[in-house]
Amino acid sequence: MRTGKDRNSQYVYIPIPGHERWSLEVAAPLTERERLLIAALLTEWAHENAPSAKREGFAERVAQWLHDAQRDPDTPVPTELLERDWEGRVPLLVVHTKAAFSLTELAVLESYFEQQAWLVPIREGELLVLIPVSLIQSEEENTLTEELYRAGEGLVEVAAAEIGETVTVVIHPPLFHPDQLPVAVKELRTAWRLGRRFHPQRTVIATWNARMERLLMEIPDDVVRQWLMQSPTPFWEDGELRETLTALFRHNLNLSETARALYVHRNTLLYRLERLKQETGLDARRFEDAVYMYTVLLLTATEAHEE
């Protein structure tokens, strides 16, 4: 704690563990009693809001263990991790553009999860969040999958509103023992790479929802280009048709739901699909053609997103 003054005001500096320093500036002169009272109150606030060295050390040790376990699966689990409550922990991977979140930003995320989350920065631009499954379960009759998506969407919104950061959140089913964590982290990272490649517009990605994408990821780029060149017309380059097909497949070829999602009349949707059929010979309501077009949309997703 340090105090000082300039010609017109007095100020108090409060160092916070990490790389931050907060200051309070008061326009009017302070008495010695007032200065000491403010300093005492702010010191107490800083201690309450700054992460403890113990918590930071825990996160660092977990991150180091995960790093070592990627190379040697037999690396023993840290004792302090074994001693924690593992009655269903949901791992979320938060991928962000910053090198790291500040202590204040981490405090915001901890507050969102009611101080029950374990926050572990594991790489530059990656934050592992472990939350109890009971925290995301609501009284509504939702499936666990729906609750996981809601948790991811909520975290995306909080990061945008409270931190000003655009993030992608990868969700994973609950874990019940810490030795499952290294494999889960690997799956989270794989899902993020698949999502960035095939669904760049998504902000919440699930590890269990990319079976076809895993296969397509193995196809060399030159093979993909040659395959696309065999199409009678590059329908995927038409923005309106691409949007229409994406909505159609998202709603399992249900025309009424697709029309509502696109805010168009059902006849307008039918007209677009008929135009596609006339130009390409492909009928989106025919299973074989639908699979082909869906595959094309996946393989050209990154290119379309960058336009």
Beta strands, then each sheet from edge to edge (+ up, - down):
strand 1: 2-5
strand 2: 10-16
strand 3: 20-26
strand 4: 89-95
strand 5: 118-123
strand 6: 126-132
strand 7: 168-171
strand 8: 204-206
sheet 1: 1+ 2- 3+
sheet 2: 5+ 6- 4+ 7- 8-
end
